[in-house]
Amino acid sequence: MQAPEVVAKHPPWTVCRVAQGLYYCNEVTGETTWQQPPELAAVLGGGGGGGGGGGAAPVAEGDQAAVQQMQLLQQQQQQQQAQAQQAAYMQQMQQQAAAVAYFQQMQQMQQQQMGGMPQHMQPGGGGGGQQAFGGAPAPALDLPVGRQTGSLKKFFEDKGFGFIQCDNSTSGDIFVHHRQVKNGDKDDLAIGVRLSFDVEPDDRSGKAKATNVMIEGR
């Protein structure tokens, strides 16, 4: 298809000529038509002058190719815009998902730094009936009275704490921090080592903790 020739301008309409004849393009709305618009007909005096002396060209049955070509180009542009908008939306959703994941990771790190323990590290026994955060208050701890004994069941060396399996089976597992060991340090806290200790409530976690810990046999 040959390039259209601009033969006249009557804003917002532009009169163009192609091999098939004259057509009219609205620069504001993007509308194109082979029929002379009524408002342009009034300016040109009903069918004379401005379009090169011929007025509006009759639309032959095979002369719609130029219009169809322009409509196809417009559809392609709309599809490209829609694809660009979809790509931008997907990128925004990925950024939001990454931000949420980062925020959750930071929360977990802060909880660990404040002494919070991940759920899989919490002791499995004792303290029965404790509720999750946001639930009903946990009942008062039923702490064993007097000096207790037990074996070190688990110890997280990088964090410096672990759990003691009490000889008193009703007490469950007791949290212990290496700073409570009076006759040793965390290097001495091997799995299975025998310990004696007192039991007190932990104000931070609401559970029982070992204090005044002694490594037996020393």
Beta strands, then each sheet from edge to edge (+ up, - down):
strand 1: 5-10
strand 2: 13-18
strand 3: 21-26
strand 4: 32-33
strand 5: 148-156
strand 6: 161-166
strand 7: 173-177
strand 8: 194-201
strand 9: 208-215
sheet 1: 1+ 2- 3+ 4-
sheet 2: 7+ 6- 5+ 8- 9+
end
